[in-house]
Amino acid sequence: MRDELAGQLGQLRDLTGRSLRELARDINASSSSLSRYFAGQAVPPWPTVVALCKVAGRDPRPLREVWERAKDAPQTKQAVALQVRNDLPHDVSAFTGRRAELALLVDAARSTSLVAIDGMGGVGKTALAVHAAHLLTPDFADGQLYLDLHGFTPGRERLDPVEALRVLLGALGLPPARIPDGLAERAALWRSELATRRAIVLLDNAADAEQVGHLLPGAGRSFVVVTSRRRMVELDGVQPISLDVLPGEEAAQLFVESAGGTRPGDVAEVLRRCGNLPLAIRVAAARLRHRPAWTLDTLVERLRDGDLTVSEVFEMSLRQLDPAQRRMFRLLGLVPGEDIDAYGAAALAGIPLPNARSLLEDLVDVHLVQEPAAGRYRMHDLLRQVARADDPTADPVPAITRLGDYYLSGLLAVKQLILVLFPLPVTVSQPPPALPDLSSHDSGVRWMDTEWDNLTSTLALAAQLRIDLVAVGLGQLATIAHTRRGGSAQLYEALVASLPAAERLGDRRVLASHHYLQGVLQMRMGRLTDADRELRTARALMAAEGDGVGEAMALFQLGELHEYDDTAGAVELLEQAVAMLPADESAVRGRIRCTLSHALVRLGKYEAAREVAADVLETADRQTARMCLDVLGRAALGLGDAQGALDYAEQAVAISQATGHALFEANSLTDVAIALLHLGRAEDAEARQSDAVRILEEAGEPDRLVRAHLPYARACGAVGDRDSAARYFQEALELATAHGLEYLVPEARAGLVS
């Protein structure tokens, strides 16, 4: 009779979904007493039965007769036939995608006994596990068991292993009286029972490996699937399956099927707002499905207003974090770029590099941070929102300042490696805990290219937050990438955005550098009048500061600026710049003299140009050497030596390719093409010119592109290819007109009528 009552009480307990400790607290009983009642070892007082029924939401009166019999009768042992149960939840409707993961899971059931599916909250771990378990049911005829371990269930304590084993053993049909009290004894019995069966067991929502360790089978042919937000690296022999958000096509299919069909509007924007997270997609689709009047644009508007309640999905993940982990999680939510490395994270948090690496790995293990490539860490958009909301009153300025100082420090190191001679007055407030290896040209350039989007995003945020030293420093240092990446217009916009910060700093040298760089970029964009004004402003500020080198550099750029409209005046400016340089500024002097030799080529003074360039070349760094080779090649061509011109130009191309300066490479490729035309190799010339055009188009540099078309068009005309000449002059005219490059329009028009 006691077994009968114990069975009824066990069913009530299952209905409550509470752990033993929670139930004991709710009905004001001890855990040990409840354990004896559920095991049939004792009969509870009637008020305890009533309290249990009340918590379970059941009427206690039908149990009165069973309780009376159990109270008055001695305990009897009954043979209970083992039963086959299928406890699997309903298979999710509109299960979409995951073909590779599903195949891996189904195949694993034939070769191993344990699979752990891990991934961030809402990514579809349970849906995949349940769907696979339904497919595998015919192969596991002795039972299909499901147990939610409540590892990350809001408002619920995780199910302890002792209680989990009681539920699982009961699901196998064992009466409460046969289930021992101790963890080790229950685990041994569980393994013994599974050893003779072929069952599939789905342990859903596990907190960690410790929670599931005692729930795993020993010998036998049963198959266990564990789902968790944490990677189960501690489980021996486990086959892991990690889930990411859905690819775009599968995400769109899930949305359409869950929404009951298509609606007018932009599905891609809905998916972007949902971050391709299956749970968020289902929530959004369900909302749309029950609102026939809505379009997708209506849904997007609601999502934009934050009307997507999935943040509670992540709350239990956050509760598992210790204070240091949670702080790093919150700080990563502030990162303005797409991803970050461990060095950046260390700077962001202001902690040593090893500590940052450890915290990042901890967050990766619980799927609050992703590691899409080795050493690169990113946060899902929805998790980024959760991180920012975790402490909405926190001031982001200190963390973004530290991150900005990391990028400033890296760019300063790269500036030295790529031989940018103009001195920039950049201030690093707090040196970062560590920098990656930036000891070589290649490593420095590679770092800058990898971090480029993060650098520019941090610059924009620093300007917005009025972190003036960072905004100004990043705006100025970003220009060192111009000849590698192009994008003059974007770099100029960044300088304009950070100009108020430079003005607020009140440092005349900083402001002079800002005007100087704005002038250089406007020159590259073909805005010669604006460039002249900015460079003259910079020169005046530098003169007022007594900065002779800076003033000479401003004159240098003014000389280059006026090569097209007043070449003789440009020569005078360049000679003036050389004359005012201190004796120890040999590198800057070499650059300016090389530009002077280029102006001499434009004046047709080929011998003089060659003499200056050859003299500079003897002691030049690689970039100045490349400039000298350009001049020597053009001078050789002017003197009738096309083969010599080709040799020089090809050497210049090689240097630019070695240093990764794409725009300089394009300039020299046009020189190669022109020399090839004069050597009668028209087909090779066209190929080289096409390479130059491709580089400049990809870099978004219309001014340089027109200035590549024009000399090549003249060369085509010089060798008698009038059709090609007309085509290139026409392209130059159209580009110059479209982009407002008025100073180049007359030459293009003149070429068309000649």
N, C-alpha and C positions, 0 to 999 in steps of 0.2 A: 504493500500500500504506500509505503514511503517513496518507492521508486516512481509510482504513478504521480504522486504529488510533486516530487522533485522534477519530473518531466514537465509538468504543467508550469511550475515556477520557472524552469529554464526557458520555456517559450515566452513567458512574460518578460524575462530578462532580455531575451533577444529583441523583443519588440521595443524595449526602451532604448536600445543602442548604446547604453552607458557601460562604462567600465565598472568593475567591482567596487573600486573606491568611490567613484561618482555615485553609484547606486546606494552604497552604505551611507554616504553623506546625505543623500536626498531623502531617505526613509528613516534616518536616525537609528541605524543599526551598525554593528561592527562588521568589518570585512570578514573576519574569521567566522563569525556566526553565519553570515550569508553564504560563505563557501560551504559550510556544513549543510545548510538547508538545500542548496542547489545540488549537492552531491548525494542527497538522500540519507545523510548520516544523522540528521536531527529534524524534528518537526518544528517549524517556527510558530510563535504565538499568532493567534488570529489577527490582531492589529497589524502585525508585520505583513501578513498576506494582503490585508486591505490596502496598506500603504504601497505595496509593490504593484497591486492592480491599478491604484490611482495613478502612479507614475507611468504605467504602461498604457493607460487610457482604456482599461477593461473593467467590466462589472465583476466584483468579487463573489457575488452570490452563487454562481454556478460552481465555484470551487469549495463552497462550504461543506458539502457532503464528502468530497474527496479528502478535505482536511480532517473531517471528523473520523473517517476510517483510518487515515494514517496515524492520527493521534492515539487511537485506541488499539491499533494492531501492531504486532511486532514486525520488524523489517523482514521481507522475504526476497530471495534472489530469483530473478526471472531471466530466462534465456531470451535474448533479444536477437532477432534475425538481422543480420547486416543488410543495410539498404543501399540502393544506388540513388544518389541525389544529384540534381542539376541546379546549382545555386547561381548560375551565371546571370548577370543582369541582361536586360533586353539588348539585343544587338543594335547599335546606333543606326538611326536612319540616315540615308545619304552619306554612307561611308565613302570617302573620296580619297584617291591617291594612295600614297604610301606603298606602292607596289613592291619596291625593292625591300623595304623593311618588313612587309608582310611575308614576302617569300622567304626572307632570312629567318623569320620567326617560325614559320611552318616547317622549314627544313631543319631547324634546330631541334624541333620536337622529336625528330627521328634519330638524332645523333648525340644529344646531351640531355641532362636532367634539369638544367637551370638557365634561365635567361632573365636579364634585368633590363628593363626599358627605362631610360632616364631622359629627362628633358624639363624645360621650364614649365611652370604652371600654365595650363590651358593649351598646351601644344598637341594634345591628343594621345597621350600615353594610354589612358584607360580605354579609349575608343579602339585603339589598335589591338590592345591585349584582349578585350572582350570579343572583338570581331574575329581574331585569330582563334580564340578558344572555341567559339561556335563552329568554326570551320573544322577544328580538330576533334570535336566531340565524338564522332564515330570511331576515332582511333583510341579513345580513352573511355572504354565502356563501363569502368568501375566507379565513375563519379566525376563530376565537374563542379569543383568547389570554388567559391568566391568569398573573400573576406577583405573588408575595408579596414585597414590598420590605422586609419585616421592620423597619419603622420603629419598631415598639413591641413587638417579640417578646422576651419575657424570655430572657436567656441567649444572645441572638444579636446579632451586629453587623448594622447596617443594610446592605442591599445597595447597593454603590456603583454609580453610573450606568454605569461602564465594564462591570462584570460584568452588570448588568441588560440592557444592550444586547446583550451576547454571547448571553445566554439567549434574548432576544426574536428576534434575527436567526436563531439556530439553530432556533427554533420556526417560522420562516417557511421553513425548509428549506435555508438557506445552509450549505454545508460550512465547517468551521473555517478552511480555507485561504483562503476568500474574506473572512473577517471581519478587518478591520484591527485594529491594537493601540490606536490613540489614541482618546480620547473624542470629539473633533470628527469624526474620520473615521467612527467607528461610528455616531454620531448622524446624519450626512449619509446614510450608506448606509441606515439605518433609515427615514428620511424618504423616500428614493428608492424603497425597496421598497414602503412603504405607499401611495405616490402612485398606484400602478397597481392597488391592491387595494381591496376594500370589506370591511374586517375590523373586529371589535370587540375592543378591548384593555382588559382590566380590570387596573389597577395597584392592588393592594390594600395597605393598611397602610403608606401612605407617611409618612415622617417629616416632610417639609416640601416646599415648592415647589422648593427647590434640588435635591432628590433626583429629582424627576420632570421637571424642565425640559427635559432632553435626550431624554426618552423620548416626547415628544409628536409627533404627525404634523405635516407641513407641508401641502402641497396634497393633494387627494384626498378620498375619501368615507368614510374610516375614522372610527371613533368610539371615543374613549377615556373610560373612567370611572375616576376616582381616588377612593380612600377614604382618609381620614386623620382622626386626632383633632385635627388642626390645620386651621384655616381657610386655604384656599389663596388668600389675597387677592392674592398677588404674581403669580399666573398670569394672563396677558393673555387676555381673551375667555372665561374660564371661567364656566360657569353653576353657581352653588353650590346645593346642597340640604343644609340642616342638619336633623339628626334630634334629636328630644327623646325622652324616655321615652314609652311607649305610653299612650294614654288608657285610662281604667279598663275600659271595655267590651272593647277590643281586648286588653288585658293579661289579662283573665279568660278570653277565648276562647283565647289562646295557651296559658295555663296548662292549661286543661281538655284541649285537643287534645294537648299535649305529655305530659300525665299519663295519657293513655289513657282519659279519661272523668272523671266527677264522683266525689267522695268526700264523706262527711258532714263538716261543719265549715264554718268561716268562710273563704271564698275571699278576701274583702276584706282580712282580716288577713294572709294569706299574701302578697298583692300589696303591702300596705303594707310588710311586712318586706323584700320584694324591691325596693321603690322603683319598681315598674313598669318596671324595667330588663329588657329581653328576655333577656339572658344569665343574669341571676340567676333569672328566671322559669323558663328552660329547665333550669338546674341543679337548682332546687328540684323542678320537675315530674319530672325524670328520677329523682331520689331517691325520690319518692313512687311513681312507676310501678313501680319494682323492689322495693317493699316493700308487698305486698298487705294486710298487717295494719294498716298505718298509716291513721289518719284525718288530716284536715287539721289537727285540733288537735294531733296528735302532731308533724306537720311544723312547725307554728307554734312549739311548744315547742323543737324543735331549732334553728329559726331564731333564736329569742330567746336561745338559748345561744351564738349566733355560729357555728353549724354551716353556714356558707354560704361556701365558699372561692372568692370572686371577687376578693379584694383584689389578687391577683397580676396581674389584668387591668390594673390602674391603675399598677403599679409602673414600667413603662417610661415612662408619661407623666410620672411624677415625676422620672425620671432626666434628662428633657429640660430640667428647670427649673434656672435659675441659683440661687445661694443666696438672693438677695432674693425671687425668685418663690416658692421653696419655703417660706421663712419665712412669707410672706403666706398661702400655701396652708394651712400648719399653723395659723396664727392664725385664719383664717376657720372652721376646724373647731371652734373654741371658741365661736363666736358662738351665744348661746342662743336668739336669735329666728329668725324665718323667713328674713329677708333683712337686708341692710345697704346703706347708701349709701357713696359714696366718702369723705364726711366721717367717718363712723363707722369705716371701714376705716383711714383715716389715724390716727385716735385709737387704734384697736386696736393698730396697729403702732408708733405713736409716730414717724411720719414725715411729711414735708410732703405736703400734699394732691396736688400734681401727681405726686409719686412714687407715691402710693397709686393714683391713677387709672391710671397707666401699668401698674402691676403687675396691677390688676384686669383691664384690657383684655388683657394678656398671658395671664392665666389663662382668660379667656373664649375667646380664640383657640384654646387647646388643649383646650377643653371640660372643664376642671376646675372652672370656675365658670360659672353661667348668668346671663344678663341678661334676665329675663322682661319687664321694663319699663325704659325709658330711665333709667339712673342707679341702678337697683336690682339688687343682686347676691345670688344665692342659691347654695347648694351642695346637690347631690343627697345624699340621706340616706346612701347607701353611700359616697360620696366623703367625707362628713363623718366617717364611721367611719375611713376610711383616713387622713384628715388627723390625727385624734386619735391614731391608732396610730403615726403617723410618728415621733413623739417622745414616747412615753408617760410619760417621766420629767419632762417640762417642767412647770413650775409655772404654772398658768393665772391666778394671782392678779394679777400685774402687768398683763397684757393686759386682763383683765376690769375692773380698776380704771380703766385708761385709757378703756375703752369706757364705763363707768359715768359717768366725769367728763364725757364728751361729752354724754350724755343729761341729766346734771344741769345742765350749762351751757345747753343748749337749753331745758330746762324753766324755768330761772330767767329767761331772756329772755322766754319766753311768759307767765310769771306777771306780769311787768310790763305786758305788752300787754293782758291780759284783766282787769287791775285787781283782782287778788286782794290785799286789803289786809292780811291777817294776815301778820306778818313770820315767815318760816321760817328758822331758823338752820342753813342748809345749807352744807356745806363742800366746795369743789372742790379736790382735792389737786393735780391737774395740769391746767391749762387745755388743751383740745384744740388741735391744730394749726390748725384752722379750723372755723367754723360756717357753715351755709347762711344765706341771706338771711332773717333773722327781724325785719326792720325794721317790718313792718306787722302789724296784727291778723290779717288773712287769711292771710298767709304763715306766721305763727307757729302759728295754729290748724291750718292744713293740715299743717305739719310734725309737730305733736303727734299728729294723727289718723293720719298715715302711719306714724309710729314707735310707735304705742301698744302693739301686741303685743310689739315688741322691747323697749320700756321695761319692761313688766311681766315679761318673761322674764329680763331682766338683773337686775331687782330680786330675783327668786326665786333666781337663781344667786348673786348677791352675798350674800344672807342665808345660803345654804348654805355658801359659802366663807368666811363671817365677814369679809367686806369691809365693815366696819361703817358707815363714812361714806357709802359708796355705797348700802347697803341702807336706811339711815335716810333719806338725802336723797331717794332715789327713792320710798320709801314715803310720805313727807310730800308731796312735790311732785306725786305722781300724783293727789292729791285735788283739784288745781285743775281737773281735767277733769270733776269730778262733775256739775256742772250741764249740761255738754254731752253726756255719755255715759251718765249714770246709773251703775248698778252699785254701789250703796252697799255691798252685802254683800261684793263682791269687793275693793273698796278697803279695807274694814275688815279683811278677812283679811290683806291685804298689810301693813297697819299692825301687826297682831298678830304676823305672822311676823317683822317687823323690830324689834319691841319689845325682844327680848333684846340686839340690837345697840345700841339706844339706851341701854339700861341699862349695857352694857359701856363705852360711851363716857364715862360718868361726868359728863356735862354736864347740869346741872339744867335749863338752858334748853331743850336738845334734848328731854329727857324731858318737860318741861312741854308742849311743842308736840305731842309724840306723844299724850299723854293728851287734850289739847284736840281734836285731830283725830279721835281715837277717839270722843270724846264727841259731836262734831258728827255723825259718821256713824251712831252708834247712835241719835241723835235722828231722823235721816232714815229709819232702819229701824224706828222706832216703839218702841225699847227705852228708854223714858223713864227708868226707875229707874237702869239702867246708865249712861245718858248723863249723868244728874245727878251720879252718883258720879265719873265721869271728868272732867267739867268742873270740879267742885269740887276735885279733886286737882290739875288743871292750874292753877286759880286760886291755890291755896296755894303751889305751886312758883314761879309767876310772882311772887307777892307776896314770897316769900323772896328772890328774885333782884332785887327792886326794879324789876320790869318793869311799869310802870303801864299801858302800852298793852296788853300781853298780858293783864293782870288785867282790864282793861276789856272786852277781847274775850271773855274767859271769862264775865264777867257778862252781856254782850250775848247770848251763846248760851244761858245759863241763863234769861234773860228770854224769849227766843223759845221755849225748851223748855216753859216753864210757862204759855204763853198758853192752852193748852187746859184745864188743870186748876186754875189759879189766876191768872186774868188780871190781877186787881188786884195780886197779888204780882209778876207779871211786869213791870208798869209800874214798880213800885218798883225792881226790879233794873235795869231799863233806865235809869231816871233816875239811879241810883247810878253806872252805867257812864259816862254822859255827864259827870257831875260830876267824875269822877276823871281824865278825859283831859287831857293837856297842851294848851295853847292852840293849838299848831301842828298838831294832829292833826285838821284840819277834815274830811278825807275819811272817816276812821273815825267821827267824830262824826256826820256826815251819815247814814251807814248805820244807826247805832244809833238816832238820832232817827226815822228812817223806820220802823224796826221798832217803835219806841214808838208812832208814829201808827197802825200796824196794830193794836196791842193796844187802842188807844183805839176803833178801829172795832168790835172785838169787844165792848167794853163799851157800845157804842151811843152813844158820844160823837163823833158824826159831825162836828160843827162844829170841835171841838178837833183831831180827827184831820186834817181838811182844812187847818186853819191850819198845823199842824206840817209836813205833807207839802209844802204849797205853798212854805213858807219854805225847806225843804231843796232843793226842786227848782230853785231859782234858781241855785244854784252846784254842782249835782250832776254827777258823772260819769255815763256812760251806764247803768251797772248800778244805781247809786243812783236815777237818774232813772226807770228802769223800775220799781223798787220804789215810788217815790212815785206814779207813774201808777196802779199797782195799788191803792194806798190811796185816791187821789182818786176812782177809779172806784167802789170799794166804798162810800166815804162818800157819793158822789153818789146811788148807788142807795138807800142808807139814808135819804137826804133826799128820795126820790121822783123823782129826775131820771134816768130810765132811759136817755134818749138821751145825756146827759152821761157816764153810766157806760159806755155802749158806746164813745163816742169815746175816753175815757181807756184803756179796755182794749185797743182796737185799736192805739193808739199803743204800748202796752206790748208787744203781740205783735210789732209791727214792729221794735222795738229788739232783742228776743230773736232774731228771725229774722236780723237783720243781724249780730248777734254770735255766732250759732250756739249759743245756750244753750237747748237743747231742753226741759229741764225747766221753766225759767222760761216758755218759750213755752206749754207745756201749762197752767201755772197761769193765765196770762192768757187763754188760749182758753176755759177754763171761765168766767172772768169775762165774756167776750164772750157766751158761750152764755146765761148767766143774764140779762144785760141784754136779749138778744134775746127771751127768754121774756117778760119784762115789757113788751116792746114788741109782743107778740102775734105774733112771727115764730117760731113753734114749729119749723117745718121747718128753718129756718136754724140755730136754736139746737141742734137735735139733730145737725146736721152738724158744728158747731164742737165740741160736746162729744165727738163720735166721734173727731175729730182729736186732741183732748187725751188721750182714753183710749188711742188707738193709740200715741202718743208714749210714754206712761208704761208701757204694756205692753211695748213694745220695749226700753225702758230698764231693765226689771226693777225697778220702784220701787213695790211694793204699798202702802206707807204713803202716798205722794203720790196714788196712784190712789184709795184710799179717801177721802182728803181732797178729791179732785175730785168723787167721787160724792155725798158728803154735801151740800155746798151746792147742787149742781144738783138733788138730790132735793128739798131744801127749797123751792127755787125752783119746781119743778114743782108741788108742793103749793100754793104760794102763788098760783099762777095757775089753780088748779082742775084740773090734770091729775093726778088721784090715781093712775091706773094707772101712769103713768111714774114718779111719785114712789115708789110701792111697789116698782117694779122696781129702781130705783137704790138705794133703801134696802136691799133684799134683797141686791143684788150687793155693796154695801158691807159688810153683815153677814157674808156668806160669806167675803169676802176678809180682813176683820179677824180673823175666827175662825181661818181657815186659817193666817194668818201671825203669830198671837200678838199682834195689835195691840189689846190689851185696853182701852186708853184710848179707843178709837174705837167699841167694841162698844155701850156704853150709848146713844150718840146714834143709832146705826143701829137698835137695837131700839125706841127711843122713836119714831122716825119710822114704823116699821111699825105701831105700835098707835095712832097719833094719828089 
